[in-house]
Amino acid sequence: MSALLRHTSSGIPLTFILKNELSDWLTQQSTFVQNWLINSDFEKQGLTLVPDAENGKLSHVYCLMRNSDDFWAAGELAKKLPVGCYQIQGDQQLVAQLALGFVLGGYEFTEYKEKASAKAQLGIADKALYQQIKQQADAIYLARDLVNTPAADMMPQHLAQVMSDLADTFDGNFTQWVGDELLEQNYPTIHMVGRASENKPRLLDLTWGAKDAPLITLVGKGVCFDSGGLDLKPSAGMRNMKKDMGGAAHVIALAQLIMAANLPIRLRVLVPAVENAVSRNAFRPGDVIKTRKGIMVEIDNTDAEGRLVLCDALSEAQNDDPALIIDFATLTGACRVALGTELPGFFSTERDVANQIMDAGLTVNDPVWQLPLFEQYTSFLNSDVADMANCASTPFGGAITAALYLKAFIEPNTPWVHFDVMAWNLRALPGRPVGGEALGIRAVFNYLQNRFN
């Protein structure tokens, strides 16, 4: 990311003009600029590069904005503009609004390419703003990289290394329980889901911050590849299942952002990391497992494994009485049917927290949408042989029934937020290329800033 962002006061001027103000703005420009913009069909193209009239070198770039709060107006410029350093013209508020979109639009996953394509840079003069944009972009780049990495190179042991490195960087602590240690420490569902893989299942645990600060616990679904287990997915459904650790990528990226910004909180990050594979010891439909909380769960479908690894982690998350638990998971296709792939849904036991997160998301152009924990649907999780089943008896309301399954493992007095995210862009949009994506972490970060600063 650092190649796209520079702390500097110099650069080729980059000016944004509101479309409905273009006519009036043009009358205030030199004849040369007026003629250049008219002859380059600026009103239709929305972007033009103006040379110096004397030496022919690029002297100014003009862009059209649809409206004054167009957050992604600069989202395609890092790849469209000639290589060089550019400086957004305007006040700090405008620079803050547009800079992140510029940097995110220049993202490219290059781990398996010989070289990255050269891109334009953005210069930011204000050091505090530069640090703010860099921290947010670094976090989103991290989430994208984790999700985009092929599963063979992003298994539980690789996630463990990422979190260990984060702990070292920010002076935190990292521990993990691996393989049969999960049984010894009473994390049976994490072990059950991951035991069929050669890549041993793990519970990863990162802590950071002052012990007397309010505790926020993040939990992320870390299913590094999901074959569906014995209820095997079809090939089309399995193709992008390297992204099924997207929840883990979200909380790891959010943790990095929190630590880099030094928010005055105590942070705990729990990632149950597994591969849902098929082998002679894979768990089966019809099996019954006693969870960490003591609830007996019947396995209706082995492809509903995310909620199984999460339920033990959520039980653990409550041991030290956090002020708030937030989990992220690529949990259901039903949430995508309800809201599409680009708007993450979330559930909460706290109405005020939910409203504040939605407001915070709108403020930073990272919208999220609350869905209901409709208790009437809990009966769909009934089992004839156990306390509950891991899958509802109906396909309707699938995101809600999945959230209600998780809620069974949350104590009534524990504030809880559950995000059901896609973690993937199916189409390219300004600032958001196809592939792994972080959805909702800026909304949550802004909420935490507002609450604890």
N, C-alpha and C positions, 0 to 999 in steps of 0.2 A: 504493500500500500504506500510506503514512504516515497516510492518513485513518482507517485501521482500528486503528492502534496508537499509544499515547501513553505517554510517560514521565511518570507521575504516580502519586502515592500515594492519590489519591481516586477514588471511583467507586462505583456501586451494587454492593453485595456480591453475588457470584455463588458459590453453594455447591454442591459436587458431593457426592452421597451414594451410597455403594455399595448396590446393590439388595438384597443379602442382609443389610445392616445397617439397613435402613429402619425396621423395627419398633422396634428398640432406640433408634435415633436419635430417633424421634418422641416417645418417652416423656420425653425430656429437653428438649422444646421447650415454649413457652408454649401455653396452651389456644387462643389465637387462631390461632397457626401450625398447631397440630394440626388444628383444625377446617377451616382454609382448605385445607390439603393434602388432607385426606380428602374434602372437598366438591368440590374441583377434580379429583378422580380422579387424583391425582399419580402413584400407583403404575403406572397404565396409560399416562398421557400422557407421563410422564418429564420434564416441564417445567412449572413454575408460577411466576407472577409475584405476589408478595405485596405488597399496599399497606400503607402506614402506617395504623394503626387510627384515628388522629386526623385526619389531613389528606387521606387517600386517595391520596397520591403513592406511586409505586413505591418500595418500600424494600428489597426483597430478591428475588433470583431463585434458585430451587432446581432442580437438574438431577439426574437419576439416572445413575449409571455402572454398566455391566454388570459390570465388574471393575476392579481397581486399576490395570491397565496399559492401559486403554482410551484410546489415543492420540487418537482422533478424537471423544471425547465432546463436545467443544465445536465440532465441525466445522460445525454448521448454525446456530449461535447468532447469528452476525453478521447473517444475513438474517432470522432469526426474531424477535429481540428488538426492542423499541422503540428508536428512535434515542436514544443516550445513551452514557455511558462506564461500563464495568463493571469490577469488580476481583475476580479469582478469589481465593477465601478458602482458605488453606492454606499449607503450607511452599513453599519455593522449588522443590523437586523436583516438586511437583504443578503449580505454575504453569508450569514449564519443559515439563512433559509435555503440557499442554493448550493453551498459548498459540498455538503454531504452527498447530495445527488450526483454532483460532478464526479466525486471520488468513487462512489459505488458503481457508477456507470462504466468506469474504467476497469472493473474487476474482470480478471481472466484466470481460469484454473489452468496452471501451466506445469504442474508437477510431472506430467508425462509427455511434455513437449520439449523439443530441443531448445527453443528460445521463445520468449514472449514477444508479441508485437509492440513496437514503440508507440507510446501514447503521449498526449499532451499532459502538462502539469498545471496545477492550480497553486498560485501563491497567495498566502494569507499573511497580512502584516501584523495583526494583533496576536500576540503570543498565546494568551489565554484561549482565544477562539481557535487558534491552530491546534492546541492541545485537545480541546473539546472535540473537534472534528476528527482528529487523528484517533482518539480513544474509541469513538463510536465506529469509525470505519474499520479499525483494527479488529474490533469485536465481531462485526458483521462479516468481514473477510474470514475470520477464524471459523465462524459457524458454516459459511459457504464451503470453505476448504474441507472441513470435517465431513460434511454431507457428500460432497463431490468425490471424495477419495474412494476408490474401489474397495469393496468389502474385504478382499484378501489383505489389504494394507490398513484396514481400520476395524480390527477385531477388539475384543475386550482388553487385551494386553496393550494395544496401541492407545485406546482411550485412557487407560491407566497411566501411560507415559505422558500423555498430554496434560492430564490433571496434576501429575507429579511435577512436571516442569512449571506449571502455573504456580503451584505452591512454592517452589523454589524462587521463582521470579518475584513474588509478592510477599515473601516471608510468611507463608501459611504452613499448615501441616497437612500431610496426606497419608492416609492409611487405606488398606484394602484387605478384603477377605476373598480367598481364591479357592475354587473347587470345593472339596469336601469340608473346608473350613466354614463354608456357608451353612452346612448342616450342624457343625459343632456350635456355631453361634446363633442357630435358629433363624435362618433365612431359607426355608424349605422351597418356596415357590421359585425363587431366583435360581436355586440349584436345579430344580426339576426342569425348568424350561431350557436351561443351558447345558445339561449334562450329556446330551447326545453329541455335542460338538467336540472336536479335538482342541478347540480354543476354549479353555476353561472359563466357566462363568465367574463373575466377580461382583462384589459390591464395593464401589469406589467412594471414598469419603474425604472431602477437602474441607478444612476449617480455616477461618481467617478473621482477624479483627480483635478489638479489645473485649475482654471477657465481661465487662460491665455494660456493654452496648446492647441495644435491642437485637434479638436473634431473628434472622430471616433464614429460612431453610428452603433451598431449591432442590427439586427432585426431577431427574430427567430420564425418560425411557431410553435405554441404551441397547436396543436390539440391533446388533451390528449387521446382521442379515437375517431376513425372515423368509424361510422356505414355506412357511405355513405348518411345518411339522408334518405329522402323519396325515392331517387334513391338508394335503399339499396344494399350494396355489397353482393355478394355470400359469403357463410361461409368461403371458402378458402381465399378469398380476405380480409376477416375481421379478420382472425385468429391472425395476428401479428400487428393489428392496434394500439396497445399500443405504437408502435414506431413512430406514426405519430406526436408526439411532439419532434421528433429527431432534428429538426431545433432549437427548444428552447434549447435542451440539448447541442447542439453544441455551441451556443452563450453564454450560461451560463458557460460552461467549458472554452471557450476562454476568457471570461471576468475574470474568476478566475486566469487563467494563466497570463493575462496582469497585473492584480492587484498584484499578488504574485511577479512578476518580476519587479514591479514598473516602467513600461514603462512611458516615459515622454509624456503622452497624456491625454486628457480629454475624458472620456469614458461615453457613454450612451448605455444602453441595453433595448430594447423594445421587450416584448413578448406578443402578443395577445394569450391568453390562453382560450380555449373553449373545450367543448365536442360536437361533431356533432351527436346529438341524434335524435330519432324519438318520437314525441309527438303530441298532438292536435294543438300545436302552432308552429310546425316545419315550416321552410320556404319551399316554393314549387317551382317546375319547372314552369317557366312562370312568377314568381313574378319579379317585378322591384324594385330596391333599389337605393336610392340616396346616394352615398358614401361620405366620409368626404371631398374629393377633389371636390365634386359637379358633378362628372361624373355619369350619370344614367346607371346602369348595369342590364341587363336582366339575370335572372337565367335560364340557359339552363340545367344545371345538378347540383343537390345538392351535388354530390360527388366531385365537383371541388370547395371545400370550403376553401382550404388552401390559394388560391390566394385572396379570399374574405377577410379573416381576415388580410392577409398581406397588402392589398392595403390601408386600413385605417392606419395601423401602419407605412407604408412607407410615407404616407402623413404627419403624425405627425413627423416623423424622420427629415424632412427637415425644420422644424420650426426654428431651431437654427443654420442653415447654416453650417452643418458639412463638414469637409474636405473630408470625404468619408463615404458612407453608405455601409455596407456589410450585406446581409441577407443570412440565411441558412434555407432550407426547404426540407422536404421529399415531393416534389411537384408532380413529374410525374413518372409513370412507363416508359414513353417514353425515359427518360434519361437513364434508366437502359437498355432498349433495344439497345440504341445507344452505350453505353460505358460499359455495364455490371454493376455488383453491387459493384465492388471493386475500381472503378475509378470514383471519383465524377466529374461531369461536372459543369461548371460555365459560366456565361455571364457577360459582362462588357461594360459600356459605355466609358471606358478609355483603349485604347490599351496598353499604357505604363504600367499602373497598372496591367493589365491582364498578360502581358509578365513577369513582375517582380514577380507576385504571382506564376506563373508556374515555373520560375527559382528558387524561394525560396523553392517551394515544392520539386523539384528535389534535392536541396542541403541537405534537411533533410529527404529524402526518404519518402515524403508524397505527391505523385504525384497528380496533378489535371489537368483538360483538359478544355480549352476554347471552347465553342460552339458559333455559330454566332447569333446575334440579326438581323435576316434577315427580314428587314422591309416589304418586299413584302408580307409576310405572315400575316401582320396585318389585312388585309381585311377578313381573315377567322373568325375574331372576330366581324364582323358586325352583327347588330341586326336590325330587321324591326321595333321594337317598342321603342328602347332605344339607347343610345349613343354607347353601345357595349354589347356583351354577355360575360358571364364568361367562356364560353367554345367555342373552335373552331368548325367550321362546318365540319372539316375533322380530322381523327385520325392521319394523317401523320404530322411529325414535331411537335409532341405534346409538347416536352420540349421547343421548340422555341416559339410556340404560347403562352404557359404559361408564359414564360419570357417576351414576348411582351405585354401580359396583364398587368404584373407588371410595365413594363416600362412606360405605359400610366400614371402612378401615380408618376413618377419621373420627376422633373423639368429638363429642358435641360442643365442647368449649374451645376447640382448636380452629382458629381462622384459616380458611383454606381456599385456594384458587387453583383451578385445573384448566390448562390450555390444551386444546385439541388442534394441532397445526399440521399443515401440509408439508412444510419445510422444503418446498420445491416450486420453482417457477416453470410452468408448462409453456409459457410464451414469453418472448422478450418484450419488456417494457422499458421506457427510459429509466436508467439507474438500476434495472433489475434483469440481468441476463438469464437465459434459460439455465436451469440447474438448481443446486442447493441454495436455500434462502433462509434468512432469519426473519421471522414474523412475530411481532409483539414484544420483542425484547427492549426496544426503545421506549415503548409505552410503559412497560413495567419499570424500567430504569427511571423514567421521568416521574412516575408515581412515587418510587422510593425516594428520589431526590426531594420531591415536594413534602413528603411525610417526615423524613428524618433530618433534613437540613434546616 
